[in-house]
Amino acid sequence: QVQLVESGGGLVQAGGSLRLSCAASGRTFSSYAMGWFRQAPGKEREFVAAISGSGGYTIYADSVKGRFTISRDNAKNTVYLQMNSLKLEDTAVYYCARNRANRAVGAWNEYAYWGQGTQVSVSS
């Protein structure tokens, strides 16, 4: 039913920026909150940011607050993650996910669909 495809990952130097995109297929994209999560080798999956269906409400993990911005373009069925002032600790595979409803929250088990992930590597 729902497919999510992330893109935009790559290698960037510390202090640099990247913008990730997540293209969604399926019905009623604007009815669902979307989230970004990441996972580094040997670490647990970590919440990054989430946004409500309308785009009017966003939340962020403390570790990225002030540096990352989540947004969405419902006309394009796409959610974005603008990442600025990147740090080495931001290195991870980043996953896009669709909430089970319209709740922009940080709990991973409240998201029903997941993309394949895109690698972000930050170098010093």
Disulfide bonds with the S-S distance in Angstrom:
Cys22-Cys96 2.07
